[in-house]
Amino acid sequence: MLTTIIYRSHLHDNVPIKTLEDMVAKANNKNQSSDVTGILLFDGRHFFQLLEGPREAVQNIYDRICADARHHNLVELMHDFAPTRRFGNLGMELFDLREHDKATVLQAVLDKGTSRYQLTYDDRALQFLRTFVIARDKENYFEIPAANTWEFIADEPARTLQDDIMASLQDCHFAFQPIIDPFARRVASYEALIRTPNGGSPSEYFSDFGGEAIYHADIQSKKLAFQLASALGIGDHSLSINLLPMSLVTVPNAVEFLLAEIEANGLVPEQVIVEVTENEIISKADEFAAEVRKLKAAGISLALDDFGAGFAGLSLLSKFQPDKIKIDREIISNVHKSGPKQAILHAIIKCCSSLEIAVIAEGVEQAEEWMWLEAAGVSQFQGYLFAHPQLNGLPAIAWPEIK
C-alpha cells in the first residue's frame, strides 16, 4: 500500500545547519534502499518533509525521524494513501528555501522531485507544500518547550470529609476534580462526578436503573452533590454538575428542584454550572431549550461537555449558546503532534472567541498538550496532569513551575 506522510518540525538551536547536508546524504541512501521518496524543505528554522512509499517502509522511517533529537515540536500534517506515487525519484531531496525564490520553488520541487509523474495544484500534498513555502500559517508554529522544562508541585493537601459524614452516604458518592487556570494559579471551578459507593463510573451507577428512572436518579443525585460541596467548603468557587440532557425534560420541576437544593446547602445559582453532553440525542429540543432558559434565568450557567465527541456539537452551539464548552479528550490527546487536531482546535477557539464562550480543555494528561493549548489561547484546564478526581473530597492540585 502506497503511503504519504507529511510533517513539520523545528530545528534545535544547538544543531549546526551545516550538518544538514550530511543528514540528507545518509537519508538519501536509506530511502533509496527502502523504495521511499523524501522531499525536505528547510527555511532556516523549520523543516517540512513529505515521505512517500510502501506503508511499512514509510512508517519505519517516520518513527526514526520522530525519535531524532536534532529537531522538536514535530507535527504530523497528513497521513494518506494513494494508488500511484506523486514523486518518482527515490531517495531524499533537500530544498533550502533561503536559496530559492518563492515564485519558483514549487516548480523546482516538481522538476527535481518528479520524473514522468505530474502534480496539479489541487493535489492535497502539494497544497501543504505550497502553504509552507509561502509561510501562510507560520503564526501557528508554536515552539513549546520540552515537557521536562516544568515540574508540577502541590502546594496544599487534599481535603476530605469527616468519617461521620462519609458513613451517612449511601446510594451514590461524588468525586471532585478542579478546573484550573495554571498560570494564574486559580481554581475556576470544581466538577462533581457521580460515582458508585465503591468509586465506580457513572455508567456503572446508572446501570441499576431503567427507562425514565435513570433521569429521576440523575436529578435526585444532585442533592448529594450540593451537600458534599457545601460540607467540603468550596466557598466562592463554582461547582459544575453533570446532567443527562433529557433529565431536565423528563423529570417534572427539575429546575425548581435544583434551585431549592442549591439554596438549602448555602450555595447560590450563579456559582453552579450545569454540564450537558452532546452524546445523548435530544429528542425534544424545544422542551429542552425551555428548561435551559429557566436555568439561565435563575443564574445557572450552561456548559457543553465532551464537545466534539458527538454529532450535534455545532448545532447545539448555535441553538443554546452555552456559557462554556469543554473540548473532548479525544481531540485533546496528543494535540501537540497532530496537525488535523490543531486545525480543528484553532477553529473551535476562534469560533468561541467570537461568541464570547469560554473554552475548557478536559482530559489533559501531558505537559506538551497543556503548553500547546495555552499557546493557542486556552486558559482553563482539567485533567490528570493537574489533579485526579478525589472521591468525596477536593484533591491536591499540582501547579506547574519552571525548573
PAKE-823003 format. One record per residue (C-alpha): residue in one letter; x, y, z. Coordinates in steps of 0.1 Angstrom, whole numbers, plus 5000, padded with zeros to 4 digits. Example, Ala and Ser with C-alpha at 12.3 -4.5 7.8 and 13.67 -1.06 7.14 Angstrom:
% PAKE-823003
aa: a; c1: 5123; c2: 4955; c3: 5078
aa: s; c1: 5137; c2: 4989; c3: 5071
% end
This chain:
% PAKE-823003
aa: m; c1: 5000; c2: 5000; c3: 5000
aa: l; c1: 5014; c2: 5034; c3: 4990
aa: t; c1: 5015; c2: 5058; c3: 5019
aa: t; c1: 5023; c2: 5095; c3: 5022
aa: i; c1: 5032; c2: 5112; c3: 5055
aa: i; c1: 5038; c2: 5149; c3: 5057
aa: y; c1: 5052; c2: 5166; c3: 5089
aa: r; c1: 5067; c2: 5198; c3: 5100
aa: s; c1: 5092; c2: 5205; c3: 5129
aa: h; c1: 5117; c2: 5229; c3: 5143
aa: l; c1: 5155; c2: 5226; c3: 5142
aa: h; c1: 5171; c2: 5227; c3: 5177
aa: d; c1: 5191; c2: 5258; c3: 5183
aa: n; c1: 5222; c2: 5238; c3: 5192
aa: v; c1: 5223; c2: 5219; c3: 5159
aa: p; c1: 5246; c2: 5234; c3: 5132
aa: i; c1: 5228; c2: 5240; c3: 5099
aa: k; c1: 5259; c2: 5228; c3: 5081
aa: t; c1: 5252; c2: 5192; c3: 5094
aa: l; c1: 5221; c2: 5191; c3: 5073
aa: e; c1: 5239; c2: 5181; c3: 5041
aa: d; c1: 5254; c2: 5150; c3: 5058
aa: m; c1: 5220; c2: 5141; c3: 5073
aa: v; c1: 5203; c2: 5143; c3: 5038
aa: a; c1: 5231; c2: 5122; c3: 5022
aa: k; c1: 5225; c2: 5094; c3: 5048
aa: a; c1: 5187; c2: 5097; c3: 5045
aa: n; c1: 5191; c2: 5095; c3: 5007
aa: n; c1: 5208; c2: 5061; c3: 5009
aa: k; c1: 5183; c2: 5048; c3: 5035
aa: n; c1: 5153; c2: 5060; c3: 5015
aa: q; c1: 5165; c2: 5045; c3: 4982
aa: s; c1: 5171; c2: 5011; c3: 4998
aa: s; c1: 5135; c2: 5013; c3: 5012
aa: d; c1: 5119; c2: 5024; c3: 4980
aa: v; c1: 5109; c2: 5057; c3: 4997
aa: t; c1: 5108; c2: 5092; c3: 4983
aa: g; c1: 5117; c2: 5121; c3: 5006
aa: i; c1: 5111; c2: 5158; c3: 4998
aa: l; c1: 5126; c2: 5180; c3: 5026
aa: l; c1: 5121; c2: 5218; c3: 5027
aa: f; c1: 5140; c2: 5240; c3: 5052
aa: d; c1: 5136; c2: 5277; c3: 5058
aa: g; c1: 5165; c2: 5282; c3: 5082
aa: r; c1: 5143; c2: 5272; c3: 5112
aa: h; c1: 5115; c2: 5249; c3: 5102
aa: f; c1: 5115; c2: 5215; c3: 5084
aa: f; c1: 5087; c2: 5204; c3: 5062
aa: q; c1: 5090; c2: 5169; c3: 5048
aa: l; c1: 5070; c2: 5146; c3: 5026
aa: l; c1: 5077; c2: 5109; c3: 5027
aa: e; c1: 5062; c2: 5086; c3: 5001
aa: g; c1: 5065; c2: 5048; c3: 4995
aa: p; c1: 5054; c2: 5014; c3: 5008
aa: r; c1: 5034; c2: 5018; c3: 5040
aa: e; c1: 5057; c2: 4998; c3: 5064
aa: a; c1: 5089; c2: 5014; c3: 5050
aa: v; c1: 5075; c2: 5049; c3: 5053
aa: q; c1: 5063; c2: 5043; c3: 5089
aa: n; c1: 5096; c2: 5029; c3: 5099
aa: i; c1: 5115; c2: 5059; c3: 5085
aa: y; c1: 5090; c2: 5083; c3: 5101
aa: d; c1: 5093; c2: 5066; c3: 5135
aa: r; c1: 5131; c2: 5071; c3: 5134
aa: i; c1: 5125; c2: 5108; c3: 5124
aa: c; c1: 5102; c2: 5112; c3: 5154
aa: a; c1: 5130; c2: 5100; c3: 5177
aa: d; c1: 5157; c2: 5122; c3: 5162
aa: a; c1: 5169; c2: 5147; c3: 5188
aa: r; c1: 5180; c2: 5173; c3: 5162
aa: h; c1: 5145; c2: 5187; c3: 5159
aa: h; c1: 5115; c2: 5191; c3: 5181
aa: n; c1: 5078; c2: 5202; c3: 5180
aa: l; c1: 5072; c2: 5176; c3: 5153
aa: v; c1: 5036; c2: 5178; c3: 5140
aa: e; c1: 5021; c2: 5153; c3: 5116
aa: l; c1: 5001; c2: 5172; c3: 5090
aa: m; c1: 4989; c2: 5144; c3: 5067
aa: h; c1: 4988; c2: 5106; c3: 5067
aa: d; c1: 4972; c2: 5095; c3: 5035
aa: f; c1: 4971; c2: 5067; c3: 5009
aa: a; c1: 4972; c2: 5068; c3: 4971
aa: p; c1: 4972; c2: 5045; c3: 4941
aa: t; c1: 5003; c2: 5060; c3: 4925
aa: r; c1: 5034; c2: 5080; c3: 4935
aa: r; c1: 5033; c2: 5117; c3: 4935
aa: f; c1: 5071; c2: 5119; c3: 4932
aa: g; c1: 5091; c2: 5095; c3: 4910
aa: n; c1: 5126; c2: 5099; c3: 4923
aa: l; c1: 5136; c2: 5077; c3: 4952
aa: g; c1: 5159; c2: 5090; c3: 4980
aa: m; c1: 5160; c2: 5124; c3: 4996
aa: e; c1: 5159; c2: 5159; c3: 4980
aa: l; c1: 5166; c2: 5189; c3: 5001
aa: f; c1: 5153; c2: 5224; c3: 4992
aa: d; c1: 5168; c2: 5252; c3: 5012
aa: l; c1: 5141; c2: 5279; c3: 5008
aa: r; c1: 5167; c2: 5306; c3: 5016
aa: e; c1: 5183; c2: 5298; c3: 4982
aa: h; c1: 5150; c2: 5298; c3: 4962
aa: d; c1: 5126; c2: 5324; c3: 4952
aa: k; c1: 5090; c2: 5316; c3: 4965
aa: a; c1: 5076; c2: 5321; c3: 4930
aa: t; c1: 5099; c2: 5293; c3: 4915
aa: v; c1: 5105; c2: 5269; c3: 4944
aa: l; c1: 5073; c2: 5249; c3: 4937
aa: q; c1: 5084; c2: 5244; c3: 4901
aa: a; c1: 5119; c2: 5235; c3: 4913
aa: v; c1: 5104; c2: 5208; c3: 4935
aa: l; c1: 5084; c2: 5194; c3: 4906
aa: d; c1: 5114; c2: 5195; c3: 4883
aa: k; c1: 5137; c2: 5177; c3: 4907
aa: g; c1: 5113; c2: 5156; c3: 4926
aa: t; c1: 5093; c2: 5140; c3: 4898
aa: s; c1: 5100; c2: 5122; c3: 4866
aa: r; c1: 5071; c2: 5113; c3: 4844
aa: y; c1: 5045; c2: 5120; c3: 4871
aa: q; c1: 5026; c2: 5152; c3: 4870
aa: l; c1: 5012; c2: 5170; c3: 4900
aa: t; c1: 4984; c2: 5196; c3: 4899
aa: y; c1: 4977; c2: 5224; c3: 4922
aa: d; c1: 4946; c2: 5208; c3: 4936
aa: d; c1: 4967; c2: 5179; c3: 4949
aa: r; c1: 4964; c2: 5179; c3: 4987
aa: a; c1: 5000; c2: 5170; c3: 4994
aa: l; c1: 5012; c2: 5198; c3: 4971
aa: q; c1: 4988; c2: 5223; c3: 4988
aa: f; c1: 5005; c2: 5215; c3: 5021
aa: l; c1: 5039; c2: 5221; c3: 5005
aa: r; c1: 5027; c2: 5254; c3: 4989
aa: t; c1: 5013; c2: 5266; c3: 5022
aa: f; c1: 5047; c2: 5260; c3: 5039
aa: v; c1: 5066; c2: 5278; c3: 5011
aa: i; c1: 5045; c2: 5310; c3: 5012
aa: a; c1: 5045; c2: 5309; c3: 5051
aa: r; c1: 5008; c2: 5313; c3: 5053
aa: d; c1: 5003; c2: 5298; c3: 5087
aa: k; c1: 5037; c2: 5302; c3: 5105
aa: e; c1: 5020; c2: 5321; c3: 5133
aa: n; c1: 5006; c2: 5287; c3: 5144
aa: y; c1: 5040; c2: 5270; c3: 5146
aa: f; c1: 5041; c2: 5271; c3: 5184
aa: e; c1: 5076; c2: 5263; c3: 5197
aa: i; c1: 5066; c2: 5248; c3: 5230
aa: p; c1: 5094; c2: 5239; c3: 5254
aa: a; c1: 5102; c2: 5203; c3: 5263
aa: a; c1: 5080; c2: 5186; c3: 5289
aa: n; c1: 5109; c2: 5184; c3: 5314
aa: t; c1: 5110; c2: 5222; c3: 5315
aa: w; c1: 5082; c2: 5220; c3: 5340
aa: e; c1: 5076; c2: 5203; c3: 5373
aa: f; c1: 5041; c2: 5200; c3: 5389
aa: i; c1: 5040; c2: 5207; c3: 5426
aa: a; c1: 5010; c2: 5205; c3: 5450
aa: d; c1: 5010; c2: 5234; c3: 5475
aa: e; c1: 4981; c2: 5222; c3: 5496
aa: p; c1: 4970; c2: 5187; c3: 5508
aa: a; c1: 4938; c2: 5171; c3: 5496
aa: r; c1: 4906; c2: 5180; c3: 5516
aa: t; c1: 4884; c2: 5151; c3: 5526
aa: l; c1: 4851; c2: 5147; c3: 5545
aa: q; c1: 4849; c2: 5137; c3: 5581
aa: d; c1: 4842; c2: 5100; c3: 5589
aa: d; c1: 4807; c2: 5106; c3: 5602
aa: i; c1: 4797; c2: 5124; c3: 5570
aa: m; c1: 4812; c2: 5096; c3: 5549
aa: a; c1: 4793; c2: 5070; c3: 5568
aa: s; c1: 4760; c2: 5087; c3: 5560
aa: l; c1: 4765; c2: 5084; c3: 5522
aa: q; c1: 4745; c2: 5055; c3: 5507
aa: d; c1: 4732; c2: 5053; c3: 5471
aa: c; c1: 4760; c2: 5073; c3: 5454
aa: h; c1: 4791; c2: 5092; c3: 5460
aa: f; c1: 4808; c2: 5121; c3: 5441
aa: a; c1: 4844; c2: 5126; c3: 5431
aa: f; c1: 4855; c2: 5162; c3: 5428
aa: q; c1: 4880; c2: 5174; c3: 5402
aa: p; c1: 4892; c2: 5210; c3: 5397
aa: i; c1: 4892; c2: 5231; c3: 5366
aa: i; c1: 4921; c2: 5255; c3: 5368
aa: d; c1: 4939; c2: 5284; c3: 5353
aa: p; c1: 4975; c2: 5271; c3: 5357
aa: f; c1: 4994; c2: 5304; c3: 5351
aa: a; c1: 4971; c2: 5324; c3: 5373
aa: r; c1: 4972; c2: 5296; c3: 5399
aa: r; c1: 4934; c2: 5299; c3: 5402
aa: v; c1: 4907; c2: 5273; c3: 5406
aa: a; c1: 4879; c2: 5282; c3: 5382
aa: s; c1: 4855; c2: 5255; c3: 5394
aa: y; c1: 4852; c2: 5220; c3: 5408
aa: e; c1: 4833; c2: 5194; c3: 5389
aa: a; c1: 4812; c2: 5169; c3: 5409
aa: l; c1: 4815; c2: 5135; c3: 5391
aa: i; c1: 4789; c2: 5109; c3: 5402
aa: r; c1: 4803; c2: 5076; c3: 5414
aa: t; c1: 4791; c2: 5043; c3: 5429
aa: p; c1: 4798; c2: 5039; c3: 5467
aa: n; c1: 4829; c2: 5019; c3: 5458
aa: g; c1: 4841; c2: 5046; c3: 5433
aa: g; c1: 4827; c2: 5030; c3: 5401
aa: s; c1: 4819; c2: 5050; c3: 5370
aa: p; c1: 4787; c2: 5069; c3: 5361
aa: s; c1: 4777; c2: 5042; c3: 5337
aa: e; c1: 4781; c2: 5017; c3: 5365
aa: y; c1: 4759; c2: 5037; c3: 5388
aa: f; c1: 4732; c2: 5043; c3: 5362
aa: s; c1: 4732; c2: 5007; c3: 5351
aa: d; c1: 4709; c2: 4999; c3: 5381
aa: f; c1: 4682; c2: 5020; c3: 5367
aa: g; c1: 4660; c2: 5015; c3: 5336
aa: g; c1: 4638; c2: 5037; c3: 5315
aa: e; c1: 4628; c2: 5071; c3: 5329
aa: a; c1: 4641; c2: 5061; c3: 5363
aa: i; c1: 4676; c2: 5070; c3: 5351
aa: y; c1: 4666; c2: 5106; c3: 5347
aa: h; c1: 4650; c2: 5108; c3: 5381
aa: a; c1: 4681; c2: 5093; c3: 5397
aa: d; c1: 4702; c2: 5118; c3: 5378
aa: i; c1: 4683; c2: 5148; c3: 5392
aa: q; c1: 4680; c2: 5134; c3: 5427
aa: s; c1: 4717; c2: 5127; c3: 5429
aa: k; c1: 4725; c2: 5164; c3: 5426
aa: k; c1: 4711; c2: 5169; c3: 5461
aa: l; c1: 4740; c2: 5150; c3: 5475
aa: a; c1: 4765; c2: 5168; c3: 5452
aa: f; c1: 4754; c2: 5201; c3: 5467
aa: q; c1: 4756; c2: 5187; c3: 5502
aa: l; c1: 4791; c2: 5174; c3: 5497
aa: a; c1: 4803; c2: 5206; c3: 5480
aa: s; c1: 4790; c2: 5226; c3: 5510
aa: a; c1: 4805; c2: 5202; c3: 5535
aa: l; c1: 4838; c2: 5204; c3: 5518
aa: g; c1: 4838; c2: 5242; c3: 5519
aa: i; c1: 4841; c2: 5251; c3: 5483
aa: g; c1: 4834; c2: 5287; c3: 5493
aa: d; c1: 4830; c2: 5311; c3: 5463
aa: h; c1: 4843; c2: 5285; c3: 5438
aa: s; c1: 4820; c2: 5275; c3: 5411
aa: l; c1: 4805; c2: 5240; c3: 5411
aa: s; c1: 4799; c2: 5220; c3: 5379
aa: i; c1: 4773; c2: 5192; c3: 5379
aa: n; c1: 4766; c2: 5168; c3: 5350
aa: l; c1: 4731; c2: 5162; c3: 5338
aa: l; c1: 4717; c2: 5140; c3: 5311
aa: p; c1: 4700; c2: 5165; c3: 5287
aa: m; c1: 4667; c2: 5146; c3: 5289
aa: s; c1: 4667; c2: 5147; c3: 5327
aa: l; c1: 4656; c2: 5183; c3: 5325
aa: v; c1: 4628; c2: 5174; c3: 5302
aa: t; c1: 4616; c2: 5141; c3: 5317
aa: v; c1: 4616; c2: 5150; c3: 5354
aa: p; c1: 4588; c2: 5174; c3: 5364
aa: n; c1: 4600; c2: 5206; c3: 5380
aa: a; c1: 4637; c2: 5196; c3: 5376
aa: v; c1: 4649; c2: 5231; c3: 5376
aa: e; c1: 4629; c2: 5241; c3: 5406
aa: f; c1: 4643; c2: 5210; c3: 5425
aa: l; c1: 4679; c2: 5221; c3: 5417
aa: l; c1: 4673; c2: 5256; c3: 5428
aa: a; c1: 4658; c2: 5245; c3: 5461
aa: e; c1: 4687; c2: 5222; c3: 5468
aa: i; c1: 4712; c2: 5249; c3: 5459
aa: e; c1: 4696; c2: 5273; c3: 5484
aa: a; c1: 4693; c2: 5246; c3: 5511
aa: n; c1: 4730; c2: 5240; c3: 5510
aa: g; c1: 4741; c2: 5276; c3: 5513
aa: l; c1: 4751; c2: 5279; c3: 5476
aa: v; c1: 4739; c2: 5304; c3: 5450
aa: p; c1: 4727; c2: 5297; c3: 5415
aa: e; c1: 4754; c2: 5320; c3: 5400
aa: q; c1: 4781; c2: 5296; c3: 5412
aa: v; c1: 4766; c2: 5265; c3: 5397
aa: i; c1: 4773; c2: 5253; c3: 5361
aa: v; c1: 4752; c2: 5226; c3: 5345
aa: e; c1: 4771; c2: 5204; c3: 5321
aa: v; c1: 4753; c2: 5185; c3: 5294
aa: t; c1: 4769; c2: 5162; c3: 5269
aa: e; c1: 4763; c2: 5162; c3: 5232
aa: n; c1: 4765; c2: 5124; c3: 5231
aa: e; c1: 4728; c2: 5119; c3: 5240
aa: i; c1: 4703; c2: 5127; c3: 5213
aa: i; c1: 4680; c2: 5155; c3: 5224
aa: s; c1: 4647; c2: 5142; c3: 5211
aa: k; c1: 4626; c2: 5171; c3: 5225
aa: a; c1: 4648; c2: 5200; c3: 5215
aa: d; c1: 4621; c2: 5227; c3: 5221
aa: e; c1: 4613; c2: 5214; c3: 5256
aa: f; c1: 4650; c2: 5212; c3: 5264
aa: a; c1: 4655; c2: 5248; c3: 5253
aa: a; c1: 4627; c2: 5259; c3: 5275
aa: e; c1: 4644; c2: 5243; c3: 5306
aa: v; c1: 4677; c2: 5258; c3: 5296
aa: r; c1: 4661; c2: 5292; c3: 5296
aa: k; c1: 4648; c2: 5285; c3: 5331
aa: l; c1: 4683; c2: 5276; c3: 5343
aa: k; c1: 4699; c2: 5307; c3: 5328
aa: a; c1: 4671; c2: 5330; c3: 5340
aa: a; c1: 4678; c2: 5317; c3: 5375
aa: g; c1: 4715; c2: 5325; c3: 5372
aa: i; c1: 4728; c2: 5289; c3: 5365
aa: s; c1: 4754; c2: 5287; c3: 5337
aa: l; c1: 4753; c2: 5261; c3: 5309
aa: a; c1: 4783; c2: 5242; c3: 5296
aa: l; c1: 4785; c2: 5217; c3: 5267
aa: d; c1: 4806; c2: 5187; c3: 5279
aa: d; c1: 4827; c2: 5164; c3: 5256
aa: f; c1: 4824; c2: 5189; c3: 5228
aa: g; c1: 4834; c2: 5173; c3: 5195
aa: a; c1: 4827; c2: 5137; c3: 5206
aa: g; c1: 4792; c2: 5135; c3: 5192
aa: f; c1: 4773; c2: 5145; c3: 5161
aa: a; c1: 4753; c2: 5175; c3: 5174
aa: g; c1: 4780; c2: 5198; c3: 5188
aa: l; c1: 4779; c2: 5227; c3: 5163
aa: s; c1: 4741; c2: 5225; c3: 5162
aa: l; c1: 4739; c2: 5227; c3: 5200
aa: l; c1: 4764; c2: 5255; c3: 5200
aa: s; c1: 4743; c2: 5277; c3: 5177
aa: k; c1: 4709; c2: 5268; c3: 5193
aa: f; c1: 4716; c2: 5270; c3: 5230
aa: q; c1: 4745; c2: 5295; c3: 5233
aa: p; c1: 4763; c2: 5279; c3: 5262
aa: d; c1: 4785; c2: 5299; c3: 5285
aa: k; c1: 4813; c2: 5273; c3: 5283
aa: i; c1: 4824; c2: 5243; c3: 5262
aa: k; c1: 4846; c2: 5215; c3: 5273
aa: i; c1: 4866; c2: 5201; c3: 5244
aa: d; c1: 4866; c2: 5163; c3: 5244
aa: r; c1: 4896; c2: 5143; c3: 5255
aa: e; c1: 4898; c2: 5126; c3: 5221
aa: i; c1: 4906; c2: 5159; c3: 5204
aa: i; c1: 4930; c2: 5170; c3: 5232
aa: s; c1: 4951; c2: 5138; c3: 5232
aa: n; c1: 4985; c2: 5144; c3: 5216
aa: v; c1: 4973; c2: 5176; c3: 5200
aa: h; c1: 5009; c2: 5189; c3: 5200
aa: k; c1: 5017; c2: 5162; c3: 5175
aa: s; c1: 4986; c2: 5163; c3: 5152
aa: g; c1: 4981; c2: 5189; c3: 5125
aa: p; c1: 4944; c2: 5179; c3: 5119
aa: k; c1: 4936; c2: 5182; c3: 5157
aa: q; c1: 4954; c2: 5216; c3: 5158
aa: a; c1: 4934; c2: 5229; c3: 5129
aa: i; c1: 4901; c2: 5217; c3: 5145
aa: l; c1: 4910; c2: 5233; c3: 5178
aa: h; c1: 4921; c2: 5266; c3: 5162
aa: a; c1: 4886; c2: 5267; c3: 5145
aa: i; c1: 4868; c2: 5259; c3: 5178
aa: i; c1: 4888; c2: 5285; c3: 5198
aa: k; c1: 4882; c2: 5312; c3: 5171
aa: c; c1: 4845; c2: 5304; c3: 5169
aa: c; c1: 4840; c2: 5305; c3: 5207
aa: s; c1: 4861; c2: 5337; c3: 5210
aa: s; c1: 4837; c2: 5354; c3: 5185
aa: l; c1: 4807; c2: 5342; c3: 5206
aa: e; c1: 4824; c2: 5350; c3: 5240
aa: i; c1: 4821; c2: 5314; c3: 5250
aa: a; c1: 4848; c2: 5301; c3: 5274
aa: v; c1: 4868; c2: 5271; c3: 5263
aa: i; c1: 4879; c2: 5244; c3: 5287
aa: a; c1: 4903; c2: 5216; c3: 5277
aa: e; c1: 4894; c2: 5184; c3: 5296
aa: g; c1: 4914; c2: 5153; c3: 5299
aa: v; c1: 4948; c2: 5170; c3: 5298
aa: e; c1: 4974; c2: 5144; c3: 5307
aa: q; c1: 5007; c2: 5156; c3: 5291
aa: a; c1: 5026; c2: 5188; c3: 5297
aa: e; c1: 5030; c2: 5192; c3: 5259
aa: e; c1: 4992; c2: 5192; c3: 5255
aa: w; c1: 4988; c2: 5219; c3: 5281
aa: m; c1: 5016; c2: 5240; c3: 5266
aa: w; c1: 5002; c2: 5238; c3: 5231
aa: l; c1: 4967; c2: 5247; c3: 5242
aa: e; c1: 4980; c2: 5276; c3: 5263
aa: a; c1: 4998; c2: 5289; c3: 5232
aa: a; c1: 4966; c2: 5285; c3: 5212
aa: g; c1: 4946; c2: 5307; c3: 5236
aa: v; c1: 4930; c2: 5282; c3: 5261
aa: s; c1: 4934; c2: 5292; c3: 5297
aa: q; c1: 4913; c2: 5267; c3: 5317
aa: f; c1: 4922; c2: 5231; c3: 5320
aa: q; c1: 4910; c2: 5199; c3: 5337
aa: g; c1: 4929; c2: 5166; c3: 5338
aa: y; c1: 4952; c2: 5141; c3: 5355
aa: l; c1: 4982; c2: 5164; c3: 5347
aa: f; c1: 4970; c2: 5188; c3: 5374
aa: a; c1: 4947; c2: 5166; c3: 5397
aa: h; c1: 4929; c2: 5133; c3: 5397
aa: p; c1: 4893; c2: 5132; c3: 5409
aa: q; c1: 4891; c2: 5128; c3: 5447
aa: l; c1: 4862; c2: 5106; c3: 5459
aa: n; c1: 4842; c2: 5126; c3: 5485
aa: g; c1: 4869; c2: 5152; c3: 5487
aa: l; c1: 4888; c2: 5180; c3: 5470
aa: p; c1: 4922; c2: 5168; c3: 5456
aa: a; c1: 4956; c2: 5184; c3: 5459
aa: i; c1: 4964; c2: 5204; c3: 5428
aa: a; c1: 4998; c2: 5201; c3: 5411
aa: w; c1: 5006; c2: 5236; c3: 5398
aa: p; c1: 5033; c2: 5240; c3: 5370
aa: e; c1: 5065; c2: 5256; c3: 5379
aa: i; c1: 5096; c2: 5261; c3: 5357
aa: k; c1: 5126; c2: 5241; c3: 5369
% end
